[in-house]
Amino acid sequence: MKKAILAKKLGMTQIFNDAGTLVPVTVLKAGPCVVTQVKTKENDGYDSVQLAYGQIRTKLVNKPRSGHLDKAGITKETIEKGNKKREVYPVGRFLKEFKLENSDQYSVKDEIKADIFAAGDKVDASAISKGKGFQGTIKRYGQHRGPMSHGSKFHRHQGSNGSTSSPSRVFKGKGMPGHMGCERVTIQNLEVVRVDKEENLIIVKGSVPGPKKTLVIIKEAVKAKA
């Protein structure tokens, strides 16, 4: 993997491609990310690049992270919101490491923007999916329901779980009602349709996990077709 970036999901829309076909796309605000640390085999035992992304108020940053950002040269800024002035770090809400093959080409305070990707690239997008709460097996696993006629006494129940005398237990992995969603999901081989360098937008074909404003990790596809 040579390319990776952090992004924020802005939402979905649709655009026309060069062939005039309507394509559903997801708009991602990718970067700018700032390199806050470069790890090497000599010092840390492996090579990686740490990226910082997302504005955050200084009052919300603990001392270890504040010292880490100050050491990386991330300068604090003062912004006005209404009648109030707030001191913020331009980046630092999220810190993620990437084991890049070309990590030796980066140095602290380097900026990584959306232009590292181009139209036609294949990427993998990872994010935390939407939480669905406690759900039954019909919604969670797509199981069939029972007859809805009066007197059936079986509508949306799970059904049989296992035998009685043998094996006298429920096998592990049985699809049961439970918590659904709110887990890390990766969609592979998404095609980059368009890149807006000025606004740092990456537009990919198809859907990306998670609600709006969620953090999305975009990496170079590991199973990209030649």
Secondary structure per residue as TSV (DSSP state, phi and psi in degrees):
chain	resnum	aa	ss	phi	psi
A	1	M	-	360.0	127.3
A	2	K	-	-113.8	-17.7
A	3	K	-	-133.3	137.8
A	4	A	E	-160.5	153.1
A	5	I	E	-159.4	156.9
A	6	L	E	-99.5	145.1
A	7	A	E	-145.7	167.3
A	8	K	E	-119.9	131.9
A	9	K	E	-76.3	122.5
A	10	L	E	-94.3	-27.0
A	11	G	E	141.8	-173.2
A	12	M	E	-115.1	153.9
A	13	T	E	-155.1	-165.5
A	14	Q	E	-142.7	144.0
A	15	I	E	-135.1	164.4
A	16	F	E	-98.0	131.9
A	17	N	-	-85.5	-175.5
A	18	D	T	-63.5	-26.3
A	19	A	T	-84.8	-1.1
A	20	G	S	83.7	13.7
A	21	T	-	-91.4	137.5
A	22	L	E	-77.4	123.2
A	23	V	E	-119.9	125.5
A	24	P	E	-75.2	131.3
A	25	V	E	-135.0	161.3
A	26	T	E	-114.9	133.0
A	27	V	E	-97.8	127.1
A	28	L	E	-122.6	129.8
A	29	K	E	-87.3	97.7
A	30	A	E	-98.8	110.0
A	31	G	-	74.6	-165.8
A	32	P	-	-69.6	138.8
A	33	C	E	-104.3	146.5
A	34	V	E	-115.4	134.4
A	35	V	E	-74.7	118.0
A	36	T	E	-103.2	-14.9
A	37	Q	E	-162.6	140.4
A	38	V	E	-120.2	115.6
A	39	K	E	-96.1	142.7
A	40	T	-	-126.1	162.1
A	41	K	H	-63.9	-34.5
A	42	E	H	-65.2	-40.6
A	43	N	H	-95.6	-36.8
A	44	D	H	-119.3	-8.6
A	45	G	S	91.8	-7.5
A	46	Y	S	-157.8	163.3
A	47	D	-	-101.1	130.9
A	48	S	E	-162.0	166.3
A	49	V	E	-125.6	130.4
A	50	Q	E	-101.4	128.3
A	51	L	E	-112.7	142.9
A	52	A	E	-112.5	139.3
A	53	Y	E	-148.6	145.5
A	54	G	S	93.4	127.4
A	55	Q	-	-70.6	144.2
A	56	I	E	-149.7	142.3
A	57	R	E	-69.7	144.1
A	58	T	G	-64.5	-30.0
A	59	K	G	-68.6	-16.3
A	60	L	G	-95.2	-1.5
A	61	V	S	-99.9	128.3
A	62	N	-	-75.9	170.7
A	63	K	H	-65.1	-41.0
A	64	P	H	-61.1	-44.3
A	65	R	H	-70.4	-38.2
A	66	S	H	-60.2	-44.4
A	67	G	H	-64.9	-36.3
A	68	H	H	-65.5	-42.1
A	69	L	H	-69.9	-38.9
A	70	D	H	-63.6	-39.6
A	71	K	H	-65.2	-32.6
A	72	A	T	-80.2	-2.7
A	73	G	T	84.0	20.5
A	74	I	-	-81.2	109.6
A	75	T	-	-85.3	142.6
A	76	K	-	-74.5	148.2
A	77	E	E	-126.7	153.8
A	78	T	E	-110.3	122.6
A	79	I	E	-119.0	156.4
A	80	E	E	-107.2	128.6
A	81	K	E	-129.5	101.5
A	82	G	T	72.9	-124.9
A	83	N	T	-99.7	6.1
A	84	K	E	-109.9	148.2
A	85	K	E	-108.3	133.7
A	86	R	E	-125.5	141.6
A	87	E	E	-96.2	126.0
A	88	V	E	-134.0	158.7
A	89	Y	E	-93.4	127.5
A	90	P	S	-61.2	-29.8
A	91	V	S	-137.9	157.7
A	92	G	-	136.1	-4.3
A	93	R	S	-65.6	-38.1
A	94	F	E	-122.6	136.2
A	95	L	E	-125.2	124.4
A	96	K	E	-136.5	144.4
A	97	E	E	-104.1	143.9
A	98	F	E	-132.4	129.5
A	99	K	-	-86.9	85.3
A	100	L	-	-88.0	145.1
A	101	E	T	-66.8	-30.3
A	102	N	T	-107.9	37.4
A	103	S	G	-64.4	-24.1
A	104	D	G	-70.3	-11.8
A	105	Q	G	-84.2	-6.9
A	106	Y	-	-104.6	154.9
A	107	S	-	-138.2	164.4
A	108	V	T	-60.8	140.0
A	109	K	T	81.4	2.0
A	110	D	-	-68.7	144.9
A	111	E	E	-102.5	135.6
A	112	I	E	-115.6	122.2
A	113	K	-	-117.7	-179.5
A	114	A	G	-65.3	-19.5
A	115	D	G	-73.2	-0.1
A	116	I	G	-70.6	-19.2
A	117	F	S	-107.1	157.1
A	118	A	-	-136.2	162.5
A	119	A	T	-58.9	134.4
A	120	G	T	100.2	-16.0
A	121	D	-	-67.5	152.5
A	122	K	E	-105.3	130.4
A	123	V	E	-132.5	160.5
A	124	D	E	-110.8	131.2
A	125	A	E	-115.1	125.9
A	126	S	E	-120.1	137.9
A	127	A	E	-161.7	169.3
A	128	I	E	-84.6	122.7
A	129	S	-	-70.6	165.3
A	130	K	-	-64.8	138.1
A	131	G	E	-80.2	134.0
A	132	K	E	-108.2	-3.2
A	133	G	E	77.5	-159.1
A	134	F	E	-83.8	121.3
A	135	Q	E	-128.0	156.7
A	136	G	-	-82.1	178.6
A	137	T	H	-72.6	-23.4
A	138	I	H	-67.5	-46.8
A	139	K	H	-77.2	-37.1
A	140	R	H	-75.0	-39.2
A	141	Y	H	-122.8	-0.7
A	142	G	-	75.1	26.2
A	143	Q	-	-72.8	160.4
A	144	H	-	-82.2	150.0
A	145	R	-	-90.3	170.9
A	146	G	-	-89.5	-177.2
A	147	P	-	-62.5	140.8
A	148	M	-	-95.4	4.0
A	149	S	S	-70.5	158.2
A	150	H	T	-66.8	131.4
A	151	G	T	97.2	-5.2
A	152	S	-	-70.0	-31.2
A	153	K	-	62.1	12.2
A	154	F	-	-143.4	104.1
A	155	H	S	-114.8	-67.9
A	156	R	S	-123.2	23.3
A	157	H	-	-76.0	167.2
A	158	Q	-	-74.2	-35.9
A	159	G	-	99.3	-160.4
A	160	S	-	-69.9	139.3
A	161	N	-	-101.1	-23.5
A	162	G	-	171.0	178.3
A	163	S	-	-74.9	169.1
A	164	T	S	-92.2	-74.1
A	165	S	S	-71.8	-35.1
A	166	S	S	-138.2	122.7
A	167	P	S	-90.0	8.3
A	168	S	-	61.7	30.3
A	169	R	S	-161.3	169.9
A	170	V	-	-100.4	128.2
A	171	F	-	-66.6	146.9
A	172	K	T	-64.6	143.2
A	173	G	T	89.5	1.2
A	174	K	-	-63.8	133.4
A	175	G	-	-67.4	111.0
A	176	M	-	-125.1	162.0
A	177	P	S	-60.8	149.7
A	178	G	E	171.9	-168.6
A	179	H	E	-68.3	134.0
A	180	M	E	-125.1	137.4
A	181	G	E	83.0	-166.9
A	182	C	-	56.4	47.2
A	183	E	S	-138.9	157.6
A	184	R	E	-70.8	127.4
A	185	V	E	-126.7	137.7
A	186	T	E	-119.3	125.7
A	187	I	E	-102.9	121.7
A	188	Q	E	-97.2	155.2
A	189	N	E	58.4	43.4
A	190	L	E	-79.7	137.8
A	191	E	E	-91.8	131.0
A	192	V	E	-77.9	117.5
A	193	V	E	-87.1	-40.3
A	194	R	E	-155.4	149.9
A	195	V	E	-128.8	124.5
A	196	D	E	-101.5	103.4
A	197	K	T	-68.9	-34.1
A	198	E	T	-69.4	-42.6
A	199	E	T	-95.8	-0.3
A	200	N	T	56.4	50.1
A	201	L	E	-110.6	136.3
A	202	I	E	-117.3	122.8
A	203	I	E	-108.4	118.2
A	204	V	E	-114.0	150.4
A	205	K	E	-77.9	130.7
A	206	G	S	96.9	-167.8
A	207	S	-	-102.5	158.0
A	208	V	-	-125.8	139.7
A	209	P	S	-60.5	154.9
A	210	G	S	96.0	163.8
A	211	P	-	-79.8	179.3
A	212	K	T	-64.4	148.6
A	213	K	T	72.3	7.3
A	214	T	-	-78.5	155.4
A	215	L	E	-77.5	130.9
A	216	V	E	-121.9	132.0
A	217	I	E	-99.8	119.6
A	218	I	E	-110.0	123.8
A	219	K	E	-127.0	158.9
A	220	E	E	-63.1	133.5
A	221	A	-	-60.7	135.1
A	222	V	S	-87.5	-18.5
A	223	K	S	-121.3	33.4
A	224	A	-	-63.9	135.9
A	225	K	-	-79.0	141.0
A	226	A	-	-66.7	360.0
